[in-house]
Amino acid sequence: MIRRDYDIFEKFHDGSTLWRACVSGRFEAHRKMQEFAEFSDNQFFLIDIQATELLPSGLTAGATRPRAKSAAAAG
């Protein structure tokens, strides 16, 4: 099985986009995209450049798990 490369993009509220990373493997791409989304209110999406298709996996901050609290903040 061939691991495909996925490009992760961030879409800003003004409609502009910014390339964030290229990740090998769909699972790792989704994991990295979620990691980015945890720290931004913008939308993120993947593109499989080899298949020239946008994957329906957009994430926004509201669609992610809550951020983990640090041990120091927990008291």
Steps between C-alpha positions, in 0.01 A plus 500: 500500500638838400486781754379814331616851580244757615540877514334678792364850446356758739208708373463844657180698557582731207505198264878484459685175556845409626687174451597352838657158443544195280438172684538141385200275568135588545486419873805718573360779283173502697692492828722793399202697370322452832813613683502824297125552558542478877693828494307698239143617435553458125393208282751235384477264205702231323581470133624179342719655229558166325126442457440874447206496736396688809418256778182565700675532831490868591552575868432810700578568863143412602534154343801393704549354842545744788857606560678305770570698815856509622588329828609836644160655425320208665663602828 
